[in-house]
């Protein structure tokens, strides 16, 4: 059901403006250029994630706010249509072995791209954000935002990762 809501939001994204004032509050000019590389629907999603993060607690570390806005920036490496994203989600859910066979960090065929983006966009995004002089905590959050959180239970940024994932999953 959540995926249906996300898909319909992506299809109707063109009707909504991005809250540029909120984006400018947290991102440097270099980071804003990176943010603007994302599709409009991804920008709206990222702003929604930030708003959810800000609503979670009285204070939000700047690095978490930056990560909320840039967590999906790695997806901008390739421009995917909604149907391509949907195929990757469905194959991963119903045929995980096939998903792993189709998934590669450097796709050489057009049909591999949705699977690569689904898996590797966190690492790509962290590398892109690093080139925009993003702080190490935000980079770590971007790189690990799709990881199983239990593996990071003893990491110093575990609580921030949980906040980011909770907000991302809700949006």
C-alpha positions as CSV (number, residue, x, y, z in Angstrom):
1,X,0.0,0.0,0.0
2,X,2.9,2.4,0.9
3,X,4.4,1.7,-2.6
4,X,1.1,2.6,-4.3
5,X,1.0,5.9,-2.4
6,X,4.6,6.6,-3.3
7,X,3.9,5.9,-7.0
8,X,0.8,8.1,-7.1
9,X,2.8,10.9,-5.4
10,X,5.5,10.5,-8.0
11,X,3.0,10.7,-10.8
12,X,1.4,13.9,-9.4
13,X,4.6,15.5,-8.2
14,X,4.6,18.1,-11.0
15,X,1.6,19.8,-9.3
16,X,3.5,20.6,-6.1
17,X,6.3,23.0,-5.5
18,X,9.5,22.1,-3.6
19,X,9.9,24.0,-0.3
20,X,13.0,25.8,-1.4
21,X,13.3,27.9,1.8
22,X,13.5,24.7,3.8
23,X,16.1,23.2,1.5
24,X,18.2,26.4,1.7
25,X,18.0,26.3,5.5
26,X,20.0,23.1,5.6
27,X,22.0,22.7,2.3
28,X,25.1,24.6,1.2
29,X,25.1,25.9,-2.4
30,X,27.1,22.9,-3.5
31,X,24.6,20.5,-1.9
32,X,21.7,22.4,-3.3
33,X,23.1,21.9,-6.8
34,X,23.3,18.2,-6.1
35,X,19.7,18.2,-4.6
36,X,18.4,19.8,-7.8
37,X,19.9,17.0,-9.9
38,X,17.2,14.8,-8.5
39,X,13.8,14.4,-10.2
40,X,11.1,16.7,-8.9
41,X,9.3,13.8,-7.3
42,X,12.5,12.7,-5.4
43,X,13.0,16.3,-4.2
44,X,9.5,16.3,-2.8
45,X,10.1,13.0,-1.2
46,X,13.3,14.2,0.4
47,X,11.6,17.3,1.7
48,X,8.9,15.1,3.2
49,X,11.5,13.0,4.8
50,X,13.2,16.0,6.3
51,X,9.8,17.3,7.6
52,X,9.2,13.9,9.3
53,X,12.7,13.9,10.8
54,X,12.1,17.5,12.2
55,X,8.8,16.4,13.7
56,X,10.3,13.4,15.5
57,X,12.1,15.3,18.3
58,X,12.7,18.8,19.6
59,X,16.2,18.9,18.1
60,X,17.6,17.6,14.9
61,X,21.3,17.5,14.2
62,X,22.3,19.4,11.1
63,X,23.9,16.2,9.6
64,X,20.6,14.3,9.9
65,X,18.7,17.1,8.1
66,X,21.3,17.1,5.3
67,X,21.1,13.3,5.0
68,X,17.3,13.5,4.9
69,X,17.5,15.9,1.9
70,X,20.3,14.0,0.1
71,X,19.6,10.3,1.0
72,X,18.3,9.5,-2.5
73,X,20.6,11.7,-4.5
74,X,22.4,8.6,-5.9
75,X,19.3,7.9,-7.8
76,X,20.0,10.9,-10.0
77,X,22.9,9.0,-11.6
78,X,20.3,7.5,-13.9
79,X,16.9,8.8,-14.8
80,X,14.3,6.1,-14.2
81,X,10.6,6.1,-15.0
82,X,8.1,5.1,-12.4
83,X,7.5,1.7,-14.1
84,X,11.3,0.9,-14.0
85,X,11.4,1.6,-10.2
86,X,8.3,-0.5,-9.8
87,X,9.8,-3.5,-11.6
88,X,12.9,-3.4,-9.4
89,X,10.8,-3.3,-6.3
90,X,8.5,-6.2,-7.4
91,X,11.4,-8.4,-8.6
92,X,13.3,-7.8,-5.3
93,X,10.2,-8.8,-3.3
94,X,9.0,-11.8,-5.4
95,X,12.2,-13.1,-7.0
96,X,15.2,-12.0,-4.9
97,X,17.5,-14.5,-6.6
98,X,16.7,-13.0,-10.0
99,X,17.1,-9.5,-8.5
100,X,20.6,-10.4,-7.3
101,X,21.6,-11.7,-10.8
102,X,20.3,-8.6,-12.5
103,X,21.9,-6.2,-10.0
104,X,25.4,-4.8,-10.7
105,X,27.2,-1.7,-9.5
106,X,28.1,-0.7,-13.1
107,X,25.2,-1.7,-15.4
108,X,26.2,-2.5,-18.9
109,X,22.7,-3.0,-20.3
110,X,19.7,-0.7,-20.0
111,X,17.6,-3.4,-18.3
112,X,20.1,-3.7,-15.4
113,X,19.8,0.0,-14.5
114,X,16.7,-0.2,-12.2
115,X,18.2,-3.0,-10.2
116,X,21.6,-1.2,-9.8
117,X,19.9,2.0,-8.7
118,X,17.7,0.2,-6.2
119,X,20.8,-1.4,-4.6
120,X,23.7,1.0,-5.1
121,X,22.1,4.5,-4.9
122,X,23.1,4.9,-1.2
123,X,26.8,4.4,-2.0
124,X,26.6,6.5,-5.1
125,X,24.8,9.2,-3.2
126,X,27.4,9.3,-0.4
127,X,30.2,9.6,-3.0
128,X,28.3,12.5,-4.7
129,X,27.6,14.2,-1.4
130,X,31.3,13.8,-0.4
131,X,32.2,15.7,-3.6
132,X,29.9,18.5,-2.4
133,X,31.9,18.8,0.9
134,X,29.2,17.1,3.0
135,X,30.0,16.3,6.6
136,X,31.1,12.7,7.6
137,X,28.0,11.9,9.7
138,X,25.6,12.9,6.9
139,X,27.7,10.8,4.5
140,X,27.5,7.8,6.7
141,X,23.7,8.2,7.0
142,X,23.3,8.5,3.3
143,X,25.5,5.5,2.6
144,X,23.7,3.3,5.1
145,X,20.1,4.5,4.9
146,X,18.9,1.2,3.3
147,X,20.9,-1.1,5.6
148,X,19.3,-3.4,8.1
149,X,19.5,-1.2,11.2
150,X,20.3,-4.1,13.6
151,X,23.8,-4.4,12.1
152,X,24.6,-0.9,13.3
153,X,23.1,-1.2,16.8
154,X,26.4,-0.4,18.4
155,X,27.4,2.4,16.0
156,X,27.5,5.9,17.4
157,X,25.1,7.2,14.8
158,X,22.6,4.3,15.1
159,X,19.9,6.5,16.6
160,X,20.2,9.0,13.8
161,X,20.0,6.2,11.2
162,X,16.8,4.9,12.9
163,X,15.3,8.4,12.7
164,X,16.2,8.7,9.0
165,X,14.9,5.2,8.1
166,X,11.6,5.8,10.1
167,X,11.0,9.0,8.2
168,X,12.0,7.5,4.8
169,X,9.8,4.5,5.3
170,X,6.8,6.7,6.2
171,X,7.2,8.8,3.1
